[in-house]
Amino acid sequence: MAALAADIRRWASELSFSALTIGEARLPPAAGEGLRRWLAAGCHGDMDYMVRHASARGDPAGLMPNVSRVISVRMSYWPDAVPAAEVLANGMLAYVSRYALGRDYHKVVRTRLQKLAERITRAAPASSTRVFTDSAPILETEFAQRSGLGWRGKHTLLIARGSGSPPSSGSCFFIGEIFIDLPLPVDVPVSGHCGRCTACLTACPTAAIVAPYQLDARRCISYLTIEHPGSIPEQLRPLIGNRIYGCDDCQLACPWNHRTPQSAEKDFAVRNGLDSASLVSLFAWGEAEFLERVAGSPIRRIGHERWLRNIAVALGNAPRSPEPLAALRARAGDASALVREHVGWALRRQGG
């Protein structure tokens, strides 16, 4: 088993995974308590699937009855893009979370994980595996943390302390899992290194990180622009700024991300100039153009209506000038009531 585990790590590296750790396929009862309290407080917002599958998240056996170990991997994604701070400082530009500038990570990570699982099966024909990439009710960060892939930061994301010179570290990576029925040797957790730092809490534009390790999704810009299907609360709209899909502020502020290297993964390279596109140009996309431009991107999942909703908010926050005003007026009669509402709010902000 030790030799096989070493081979699995080598194969993972060949598939461009940054690291791989192995943990037991069970969590202590207390691991799910935090989730239950979070759900009871309503912090999940409209993410009803979190409630439906809450009891299953800490029980891998519900997804694979004979599972013995959870193999966790991470893959870095930070792209070669226009600096985030430069885009955020220009209210006429659209900010897209850096993880979403390229190909949908679900497809990339899952494909590589499946190749890794197939290689394991060839080496151990009697074994059974199952692959997951944010695709099933699993406490992914909890399993990854307990197997030493990283530690949970105060922004609730996993942070890794890398190796090399200078060491690559931070939280800008995707994670995935392979469930396996072999008793592979397990790795040990790593200690946390956030110390007294609260940079992520201070940096959050909407104060969504209500306390260390506690996030209220209802205030989170990533939730509001991606997961939330309806009207964005008016009191939060000015705080969203020019962020039209997701938010990276807590990660940008984290000292551990100051040495994060650019990913060499071509699938995560910037597409369609979305690292610094103008709000006005993106607002002009019709639905057909939107679907064509974001094909294969995680952005496609929000649909054209939410895309316009988000950009309307950003245009309302943009510096007052003729271009945003004209763009908003052109969509004042949009077929979607949701879009019309946000355009109306933005027009009032623009003085139109």
C-alpha positions in Angstrom: 0.0 0.0 0.0 2.9 2.4 0.7 4.4 1.8 -2.7 1.0 2.3 -4.4 0.5 5.5 -2.5 3.9 6.8 -3.7 3.0 5.9 -7.3 -0.4 7.7 -6.9 1.4 10.8 -5.9 3.8 10.6 -8.8 0.9 10.0 -11.3 -1.0 13.0 -9.8 2.0 15.2 -10.4 2.2 14.0 -14.0 -1.4 15.1 -14.4 -0.6 18.6 -13.2 -2.0 18.3 -9.7 -0.1 20.5 -7.3 -0.4 18.1 -4.4 -2.2 14.9 -3.2 -3.0 13.7 0.3 -4.8 10.6 1.6 -7.2 10.5 4.6 -9.6 8.2 6.3 -13.1 8.1 4.9 -14.8 9.2 8.0 -15.2 12.4 10.0 -15.9 12.9 13.7 -19.5 13.8 14.6 -18.4 17.3 15.5 -17.2 18.0 11.9 -20.8 18.4 10.7 -22.0 20.5 13.7 -20.6 23.7 12.2 -22.5 23.0 8.9 -25.8 22.4 10.8 -25.4 25.6 12.8 -24.7 27.5 9.6 -27.7 26.1 7.9 -29.9 26.8 10.9 -28.9 30.4 10.9 -30.0 30.7 7.2 -26.5 31.6 6.1 -26.8 29.4 3.0 -29.4 31.8 1.4 -31.1 30.3 -1.6 -28.7 27.3 -1.8 -31.4 24.8 -0.8 -29.4 21.9 -2.0 -27.1 22.5 1.1 -30.1 21.6 3.3 -31.3 18.7 1.3 -28.0 16.9 1.5 -26.7 18.2 4.8 -26.8 14.8 6.6 -24.9 13.1 3.8 -22.0 15.5 3.6 -19.9 13.9 6.3 -20.7 10.3 5.4 -18.8 9.1 2.3 -20.3 5.6 2.7 -23.6 7.1 1.5 -21.9 7.7 -1.9 -19.7 4.6 -2.0 -20.6 1.9 0.6 -17.2 0.3 0.7 -15.0 3.4 0.7 -12.0 3.2 2.9 -10.0 6.3 2.0 -10.5 9.8 0.5 -7.8 11.0 -1.8 -7.7 14.8 -2.0 -6.0 16.8 -4.7 -5.4 20.4 -5.5 -4.7 22.1 -8.8 -3.5 25.7 -9.1 -5.5 28.1 -11.3 -4.2 31.7 -11.0 -4.0 32.8 -14.7 -1.7 35.2 -16.5 -4.1 38.0 -16.5 -4.4 41.8 -16.1 -3.6 42.4 -12.4 -6.8 42.2 -10.3 -6.1 45.4 -8.5 -5.8 47.3 -11.8 -9.2 46.1 -12.9 -10.9 46.7 -9.5 -9.6 50.2 -9.5 -11.2 51.1 -12.9 -15.0 51.3 -12.5 -15.5 51.2 -16.2 -14.0 47.6 -16.4 -15.7 44.4 -15.5 -14.1 42.2 -12.8 -14.5 38.5 -13.2 -13.1 36.2 -10.5 -9.8 34.9 -11.7 -10.8 31.3 -11.4 -13.6 31.8 -14.0 -11.5 33.4 -16.8 -10.7 30.1 -18.5 -12.3 26.7 -19.0 -14.8 25.3 -16.4 -12.7 23.7 -13.7 -15.2 21.0 -13.2 -14.4 19.6 -16.6 -10.6 20.0 -16.2 -10.2 18.6 -12.7 -12.7 15.8 -13.2 -11.1 14.6 -16.4 -7.7 14.5 -14.8 -9.1 12.8 -11.7 -10.7 10.2 -13.8 -7.4 9.5 -15.6 -5.7 9.1 -12.2 -8.5 6.8 -11.0 -8.1 4.6 -14.1 -4.4 4.4 -13.5 -4.9 3.3 -9.9 -7.4 0.6 -11.1 -4.8 -0.7 -13.6 -2.3 -1.0 -10.9 -4.7 -2.5 -8.4 -7.4 -4.3 -10.5 -9.4 -5.4 -7.4 -9.9 -1.8 -6.2 -13.0 0.4 -6.7 -12.9 4.2 -7.1 -15.3 7.1 -7.5 -14.3 10.6 -8.6 -15.8 13.9 -7.4 -15.2 17.5 -8.3 -17.6 19.8 -6.4 -20.2 17.4 -7.8 -21.6 15.6 -4.7 -22.5 16.4 -1.1 -19.1 16.0 0.5 -17.4 18.2 3.1 -14.5 18.6 0.7 -12.5 21.2 2.7 -12.9 19.2 5.9 -11.6 16.0 4.3 -8.8 17.9 2.6 -7.8 19.6 5.8 -7.8 16.4 7.8 -5.5 14.7 5.3 -3.0 17.6 5.3 -3.7 19.2 1.9 -3.9 22.6 3.7 -5.6 24.4 6.6 -8.9 26.3 6.7 -8.3 30.0 6.6 -10.4 32.6 8.4 -12.2 33.2 5.0 -13.2 29.5 5.2 -11.1 28.5 2.1 -8.3 26.0 2.2 -4.8 27.5 2.4 -1.7 25.5 1.5 1.9 26.1 2.4 3.8 25.1 -0.7 7.4 24.2 -1.4 10.0 25.4 -3.7 12.0 28.6 -3.9 10.3 30.9 -3.4 7.6 28.7 -1.9 4.3 28.6 -3.8 1.4 28.9 -1.3 -2.0 30.3 -0.9 -5.6 29.4 -1.6 -5.9 29.9 -5.4 -6.5 26.3 -6.3 -9.3 23.8 -7.0 -9.8 20.6 -5.0 -11.2 17.2 -6.0 -11.5 13.8 -4.5 -11.2 10.1 -5.3 -13.0 7.7 -3.0 -11.2 4.3 -2.9 -11.7 1.0 -1.1 -8.0 0.3 -0.4 -6.4 0.8 3.1 -3.8 3.2 1.8 -1.5 4.9 4.4 -3.0 8.2 5.6 -1.4 11.6 5.8 -1.6 13.8 8.9 -3.2 17.3 9.2 -1.0 20.4 9.0 -1.2 23.2 11.5 -2.8 26.5 10.7 -0.7 29.5 9.9 -3.2 32.4 10.0 -2.1 33.5 13.4 -3.7 36.9 14.4 -4.1 38.1 10.8 -7.6 39.3 9.9 -6.8 40.7 6.5 -9.5 38.7 4.8 -12.2 39.9 7.2 -11.2 43.5 6.7 -11.0 43.2 2.9 -14.4 41.7 2.3 -16.4 44.5 0.6 -19.8 43.4 2.1 -18.6 42.2 5.5 -19.7 38.7 4.6 -17.0 37.1 6.8 -18.9 37.8 9.9 -16.2 36.3 12.2 -13.1 34.2 11.7 -14.1 31.0 9.9 -17.7 32.2 9.5 -19.2 33.3 6.2 -22.7 34.5 5.7 -23.3 33.6 2.0 -26.2 36.0 1.9 -23.8 38.9 1.9 -21.0 37.3 -0.2 -20.5 38.8 -3.6 -19.7 35.4 -5.1 -23.0 34.1 -3.9 -25.0 37.2 -4.9 -23.6 37.2 -8.5 -23.5 33.5 -9.1 -25.8 31.4 -6.8 -28.5 33.9 -6.0 -31.3 33.8 -8.7 -33.3 36.8 -7.8 -33.0 40.5 -7.0 -29.8 41.6 -5.3 -30.6 43.5 -2.1 -30.3 47.2 -2.8 -28.2 47.9 0.3 -25.5 45.6 -1.0 -25.5 46.7 -4.6 -23.2 49.8 -4.1 -20.7 47.5 -2.3 -20.4 45.1 -5.2 -18.5 47.7 -7.3 -17.5 46.4 -10.7 -17.5 42.7 -9.7 -19.8 41.0 -12.2 -19.0 37.3 -11.5 -17.5 36.3 -8.2 -15.1 38.1 -5.9 -11.4 37.5 -5.0 -10.9 40.3 -2.4 -10.4 38.0 0.6 -7.8 36.0 -1.3 -6.1 39.1 -2.7 -5.7 40.4 0.8 -4.3 37.1 2.2 -0.5 37.2 2.8 -0.2 33.6 1.8 -1.3 34.5 -1.7 1.4 37.1 -2.3 3.6 34.3 -3.6 1.1 32.4 -5.6 2.6 31.5 -9.0 0.7 31.7 -12.3 -0.8 28.4 -13.3 0.9 26.7 -16.3 -2.4 25.0 -17.1 -3.5 26.2 -20.6 -7.2 25.4 -19.8 -7.2 28.2 -17.2 -5.8 30.8 -19.6 -7.9 34.0 -20.2 -10.7 33.7 -22.8 -12.4 36.5 -24.7 -10.4 39.2 -22.9 -12.6 38.8 -19.8 -9.7 39.8 -17.5 -10.2 43.5 -18.4 -13.3 43.9 -20.6 -15.4 47.0 -20.4 -18.7 46.8 -18.7 -20.4 48.6 -21.7 -19.1 46.0 -24.2 -20.2 43.1 -22.1 -23.7 44.6 -21.5 -24.2 44.7 -25.2 -24.0 40.9 -25.6 -27.2 39.4 -26.7 -28.1 35.9 -25.4 -26.8 34.1 -28.4 -23.4 35.9 -28.2 -23.3 35.3 -24.5 -23.8 31.6 -24.9 -21.2 31.4 -27.7 -18.6 33.5 -25.8 -18.8 31.6 -22.5 -19.2 28.1 -23.9 -17.1 25.8 -21.8 -16.8 28.5 -19.1 -18.2 28.3 -15.5 -19.9 31.7 -16.3 -22.4 29.9 -18.6 -24.2 28.4 -15.6 -25.6 31.8 -14.5 -27.3 32.4 -17.8 -27.8 35.6 -19.8 -30.4 37.2 -17.4 -28.2 37.1 -14.3 -25.2 38.2 -16.5 -27.1 41.4 -17.4 -28.4 41.8 -13.8 -24.8 41.8 -12.5 -23.5 44.1 -15.1 -26.4 46.5 -14.6 -25.4 46.8 -10.9 -21.7 47.4 -11.9 -22.8 50.1 -14.4 -24.8 51.8 -11.7 -21.6 51.9 -9.6 -19.4 53.1 -12.5 -18.2 56.7 -12.7 -21.0 58.9 -14.1 -20.4 59.4 -17.8 -22.4 59.2 -21.1 -21.3 55.6 -22.0 -22.8 53.8 -19.0 -25.9 55.9 -19.2 -26.5 55.1 -22.8 -25.9 51.4 -22.3 -28.4 51.3 -19.5 -31.0 53.3 -21.4 -30.7 50.8 -24.2 -31.8 48.0 -21.9 -34.4 49.9 -19.9 -37.2 48.0 -21.7 -35.5 44.5 -21.4 -37.9 41.6 -21.6 -36.7 40.4 -18.2 -38.3 42.1 -15.2 -35.2 41.2 -13.1 -33.0 43.0 -15.6 -35.3 46.0 -15.8 -35.4 46.4 -12.1 -31.6 46.5 -11.8 -31.3 48.7 -14.9 -33.7 51.2 -13.3 -31.7 51.3 -10.1 -28.5 51.8 -12.0 -30.1 54.6 -14.1 -31.0 56.4 -10.9 -27.4 56.0 -9.7 -26.2 57.4 -13.0 -28.6 60.4 -12.8 -30.6 59.2 -15.8 
